Structures are given as C-alpha cells and as structure tokens.
C-alpha cells in the first residue's frame, strides 16, 4: 500500500539509493512480490515523487505481477468493505495525527450517504511514515507504518516528528470478525548525544 519504488531520488541526487534506475527498482519490487507469493494482489498508486510524475512506473509492476492497480479502491473480504488510498495529509503536531484519519472516515461516510462510494468498514491510508489507528462511527481507520529507514538526507534536514518502521497485518475471518496487529521495528536504544563544546 506504500510506494512500490523510490524513484530517482532527486532530493538527494540519488546518493542514498541502491540504484536510481526505476526499471531496476521495478525488478526489485517484483522480487519482493514473488518472494511473498500472494494468491491475490491489489495495488494503489503511490506518491508521484517516487513513482513518476509524467508516467506511472507502478503499472509496470502491476502488469508483471498480474495485479489490479488503482488510485482509490474498495475491496470486500468476507463481507467487510475496505477503502484503500495511498495519500493522507500529515500533521505537524503529535495530537493531530488522528485528525486526518477521522476526517477520512467522515468523508467516506458522506460519500456513502450520497450513494457514490461503498460504505467502508475499514479505511487504510499510508504516505506519512507513521502508524495510527482509530475507530470512529463504527469504522476502523489505519495509517500504515513505513518501510523506510531513518536518517535520510531529506528527512533529517527537512522533517520533524517520529517515524514508525514496520507493517500492518489485518485478518478478516469468515464471520466478518476483524483482528489486526501492527509490527513496529525496534530501531535500537542508542540515543543521539549532544556534542559537548565546553
């Protein structure tokens, strides 16, 4: 549900990537998909900075993997409707991180009331590199954690806020029961130290 490739890495001149070649990145993504070997694969388009502004490189991956890809998708699993889209806005304040997710739930319910979108039971978003979950008005909302490490040039120099590295697993049983577990990596206990000047 995140970006399937990293792009050219223009912000750092590609200096932090294994390769800035997007064709090779597509091959790497395919290696991961083949290793996981899902019985059904669905994809959503990621952020244009990573996946292409004039082209959609993720379509190459979707074609090779025989996967459906879309911008904003709805899936039904054992009677549970899941609303999936990559992008959600970030918050500059820690206690505001749930606001965007609650807003997505309310917008989805308004669209459903107009009978223009399915009524979701679960909303999944990504993009912002932290994990959050909320239940509002009988709908579960999740922001998935990132699969990108800490300390990039852009992140260290331009961004603030904590990052969660990991993934989310949601199980939906035959009777519609929903269970989930987030797996957040322990990135170590080493603290950044202040350099003593005097």
C-alpha positions as CSV (number, residue, x, y, z in Angstrom):
1,X,0.0,0.0,0.0
2,X,3.1,2.2,0.1
3,X,5.2,3.4,-2.8
4,X,6.3,0.4,-4.9
5,X,9.5,2.1,-5.9
6,X,11.6,5.0,-4.7
7,X,12.1,7.0,-7.9
8,X,15.2,8.9,-9.0
9,X,15.8,10.4,-5.5
10,X,16.1,14.0,-6.9
11,X,16.2,15.5,-3.4
12,X,19.5,13.8,-2.6
13,X,20.7,13.3,-6.2
14,X,20.2,9.6,-5.9
15,X,23.0,9.3,-3.4
16,X,21.0,7.3,-0.8
17,X,19.6,4.6,-3.2
18,X,20.8,1.2,-4.2
19,X,20.0,2.4,-7.7
20,X,18.1,5.4,-9.1
21,X,17.2,3.4,-12.2
22,X,13.5,2.9,-12.0
23,X,13.5,-0.1,-14.2
24,X,15.8,-1.9,-11.7
25,X,13.6,-0.7,-8.9
26,X,10.6,-2.3,-10.6
27,X,12.6,-5.6,-10.8
28,X,13.4,-5.3,-7.1
29,X,9.7,-4.8,-6.3
30,X,8.9,-7.9,-8.4
31,X,11.5,-9.9,-6.4
32,X,9.7,-9.0,-3.2
33,X,6.2,-9.8,-4.6
34,X,7.5,-13.2,-5.9
35,X,9.0,-13.9,-2.5
36,X,5.8,-13.2,-0.7
37,X,3.8,-15.1,-3.4
38,X,0.3,-13.7,-2.7
39,X,-2.7,-15.5,-4.0
40,X,-4.4,-12.2,-4.8
41,X,-2.5,-8.9,-5.3
42,X,-4.1,-5.4,-5.4
43,X,-2.1,-2.2,-5.6
44,X,-2.7,1.5,-5.2
45,X,-0.7,4.2,-6.9
46,X,1.8,6.0,-4.6
47,X,3.3,9.4,-4.5
48,X,4.3,10.9,-7.9
49,X,7.7,12.0,-6.5
50,X,8.6,8.3,-6.1
51,X,6.5,6.6,-8.7
52,X,6.6,9.0,-11.7
53,X,5.1,12.5,-12.4
54,X,4.6,12.1,-16.1
55,X,4.4,8.3,-16.1
56,X,3.2,5.6,-13.7
57,X,6.1,3.2,-13.2
58,X,4.0,1.1,-10.8
59,X,1.9,0.0,-13.8
60,X,5.0,-2.0,-15.0
61,X,5.0,-3.8,-11.6
62,X,1.2,-4.4,-11.7
63,X,1.4,-5.8,-15.2
64,X,4.3,-8.1,-14.4
65,X,2.5,-9.3,-11.2
66,X,-0.9,-9.7,-12.9
67,X,-2.3,-7.3,-10.3
68,X,-5.0,-4.7,-10.5
69,X,-3.9,-1.2,-9.6
70,X,-5.9,1.9,-9.0
71,X,-6.0,5.3,-7.3
72,X,-8.8,4.9,-4.7
73,X,-10.1,1.3,-4.4
74,X,-12.6,-0.6,-2.4
75,X,-12.4,-4.3,-1.7
76,X,-14.8,-6.7,0.1
77,X,-13.4,-9.6,2.2
78,X,-15.9,-11.9,4.0
79,X,-18.5,-9.1,3.9
80,X,-16.1,-6.4,5.2
81,X,-15.6,-3.4,2.9
82,X,-12.1,-1.9,2.8
83,X,-11.4,1.6,1.5
84,X,-7.8,2.0,0.3
85,X,-5.8,5.0,-1.0
86,X,-2.2,5.9,-0.5
87,X,-2.2,9.6,0.3
88,X,-3.3,11.2,3.6
89,X,-2.1,14.5,4.9
90,X,0.4,14.7,7.7
91,X,0.2,16.6,10.9
92,X,2.8,18.9,12.4
93,X,1.5,18.3,15.9
94,X,1.6,14.8,17.6
95,X,-2.0,15.0,18.8
96,X,-3.2,16.0,15.4
97,X,-2.2,12.8,13.6
98,X,-5.5,11.1,14.2
99,X,-7.5,14.1,12.9
100,X,-6.7,13.4,9.2
101,X,-7.7,9.7,9.7
102,X,-11.0,10.6,11.4
103,X,-11.7,13.1,8.7
104,X,-11.2,10.4,6.0
105,X,-13.8,8.2,7.9
106,X,-16.3,11.1,7.9
107,X,-15.7,12.0,4.2
108,X,-16.2,8.3,3.3
109,X,-19.5,8.2,5.2
110,X,-20.7,11.3,3.4
111,X,-19.8,9.8,0.0
112,X,-21.6,6.6,1.0
113,X,-24.7,8.6,2.2
114,X,-24.8,10.1,-1.4
115,X,-24.6,6.5,-2.7
116,X,-21.4,7.5,-4.7
117,X,-19.0,5.2,-2.9
118,X,-19.3,2.0,-0.9
119,X,-19.8,2.3,2.9
120,X,-16.4,1.2,4.4
121,X,-15.8,-0.9,7.5
122,X,-12.1,-0.2,7.3
123,X,-10.1,2.7,5.8
124,X,-6.4,2.2,5.1
125,X,-4.0,5.1,4.2
126,X,-0.2,5.4,4.0
127,X,2.3,8.1,2.9
128,X,3.2,9.8,6.2
129,X,5.6,7.3,7.6
130,X,3.9,6.7,11.0
131,X,1.4,4.3,12.3
132,X,-2.0,5.4,13.7
133,X,-5.3,3.7,14.3
134,X,-8.7,5.0,15.2
135,X,-12.3,3.7,15.4
136,X,-15.0,6.2,14.8
137,X,-18.7,5.8,14.0
138,X,-18.2,2.0,13.7
139,X,-15.4,2.3,11.1
140,X,-11.8,1.3,11.7
141,X,-9.1,3.6,10.3
142,X,-5.4,2.8,9.8
143,X,-2.3,4.7,8.7
144,X,0.3,2.1,7.8
145,X,3.9,2.4,9.1
146,X,6.7,3.0,6.7
147,X,9.2,0.5,5.2
148,X,11.9,3.1,5.0
149,X,14.7,3.6,7.5
150,X,15.6,6.7,9.5
151,X,18.2,9.3,8.8
152,X,17.8,10.2,5.1
153,X,19.2,13.5,4.0
154,X,15.8,14.9,3.2
155,X,14.2,13.5,6.4
156,X,17.0,14.6,8.7
157,X,17.2,18.1,7.2
158,X,13.6,18.9,6.3
159,X,11.2,16.9,8.5
160,X,10.2,16.7,12.1
161,X,8.2,14.1,14.0
162,X,8.7,10.5,14.9
163,X,8.8,7.7,12.3
164,X,7.3,4.2,12.6
165,X,9.0,1.5,10.6
166,X,7.1,-1.8,10.1
167,X,3.9,-3.2,8.6
168,X,0.3,-3.9,9.4
169,X,-1.5,-7.2,9.2
170,X,-5.3,-7.4,9.1
171,X,-7.1,-10.7,9.3
172,X,-10.8,-10.8,8.3
173,X,-12.4,-14.1,9.3
174,X,-15.3,-15.9,7.6
175,X,-17.8,-14.5,10.1
176,X,-16.6,-10.9,9.4
177,X,-14.5,-10.7,12.6
178,X,-11.6,-8.3,12.2
179,X,-8.3,-8.6,14.0
180,X,-5.2,-6.6,13.4
181,X,-1.6,-6.3,14.5
182,X,1.0,-3.7,13.8
183,X,4.6,-4.8,13.7
184,X,6.8,-1.8,14.5
185,X,10.6,-2.3,14.3
186,X,12.7,-1.6,17.4
187,X,15.3,0.7,15.8
188,X,17.6,0.4,18.8
189,X,18.1,2.1,22.1
190,X,21.1,4.3,21.1
191,X,20.3,7.9,21.9
192,X,21.7,10.8,19.9
193,X,24.2,12.5,22.1
194,X,24.8,16.2,22.4
195,X,28.4,17.2,21.5
196,X,29.9,18.9,24.5
197,X,31.7,22.0,23.2
198,X,32.9,23.4,26.6
